[in-house]
Amino acid sequence: MNNESKLKENLENGVFVYTSELSPERGADLSKIKSNYDLLKERVFAFNITDNQGANMKMSSLAGSIYIKQAGGEPIFQQTCRDRNRMALESDLLGAAAFGVQNVLTLTGDYISFGDHKNAKAVYDIDSVNLIEIVKGLNAGTDMNGNKLNGNTRFYIGAAVNPESVPLEPQLLKFEKKIAAGCDFFQTQAVFDSAKFNKFYDFYKNFRNIKIIAGIYILKSAKTARFMNKFIPGIYITERIINELENAPDPLKKGIEIAVRTAKEIKPLVNGIHIMAYGIEDKIPYFLNEFEK
């Protein structure tokens, strides 16, 4: 078994990468994640397996990551601090590594109040910076308490950043902390304003060894955009974009056009793009065809 992350290999060799998301089902059926993987595996380099996304209960990211690995794909194992204490997080990381999973995205996690289990008790024993430190330690062969492992991990460590956050300064501080903790790459929240992203680039361009994969979201309609602005933390969709969607004869086609336009504007500044297309994953190949023209 190859002990190196293919995502790491591509990024470090200057390959412009595509990543996307596979969301496990609310149930034990793997057919949807399989069909989306089969559709995209020839075009997408690596797949984030979401971890109870939006604080909604789904099949575990660990199970989905192992499934994609065994299917021959390159999973990015998402871990949130919302649902597990430090011991459980370490345990799941070791389990993922034992099955050859080599990429992890460390996240604090959306608040329970956003999701479908509002009576659940959030954990937040540690935050995403602490989780990066834990993964770094596991890679070095010790657990969080310094106990030696019987077999260390080899994770390529990722984290999230929101380049459109208002204000931006707290994000930049957290960004630096994550790098200091041992982060190797970042996937950003969805980018809708390339001018705002340019300001973020002016900051991160000084960190030459850090790889940035920019999030690009394919919007279906103006209604979707308004919903996201209202209910999804960290999303900032401009009125100009909403008006474009509202006035378009085919809103979905316009949404793809907007996504392609934004991706092309920021392509020179990043190492790849992370494509988000919830419920319309079948449109990702079309998006990529337009983006690559």
Helices and strands as residue ranges (DSSP letters): H 6-12, E 17-22, H 31-40, E 46-49, G 53-55, H 61-70, E 75-80, H 86-98, E 103-107, G 112-114, H 128-140, E 156-161, H 169-181, E 185-190, H 194-204, E 211-217, H 222-231, H 239-247, H 251-266, G 267-269, E 272-276, G 281-283, H 284-291
